[in-house]
């Protein structure tokens, strides 16, 4: 196991090198960070001085390796647009993203497990057919459409109808009561959950149906085990592997945030920060977020592989 993890970490380092090289090149070539300094505001001499202070006058490979050297030590430099350390800028937004994404992930996993298991047990029932149809609808709709629809119904129309409505934004992270935080979480969490639950439920249902038809499940029932023990202890543990894979792939979004959802609902998290700074050509902030997410992908993939052995002892990593 240790040898496997070390080998995967070494592979991860090479993957991160490739990702950062491509991302740095594309980020720097797509926009000029000096574009915000218009000629009408400062002189050409001042622009040249700022460009030199930011290191933008050096060749692109030199800029990349200087950035990589600092990033490897946890120094992501200064934000070009916000004039503050990138690490501070990220830490200001990270708690908001974690609150949103962890809440959404808990809701998604809980609902997916309940609906997927029950749908498999009640195969071809009215509940199963309705859930299948809703899953395909939810999985097919784009996230921005879901977010705007929920906002229109539960924020705009409910307010027009005189019903208790839900807030649509949280630009200022200053909640006096937990109730206010929950109210602001409902719509963005629901937007994220609809698509994810639709996909997770289908995967878990298919996996459960395959497991429930196995001989050892029939043997467990023949021994007189109650149905709940058969489903939870024997079937779910073996059927959960595809779900573990999906959760492992989605886990890095806990740090990255949801760009569309956070933007639509004005949620002051990492996703919205990435979108804002990418539009401003703030490559130090963009690269820092990309590196954090890429590192999280590598780490969570290793964690997912190790989790396989805990769920199913028949799986061995070498």
Beta strands, then each sheet from edge to edge (+ up, - down):
end
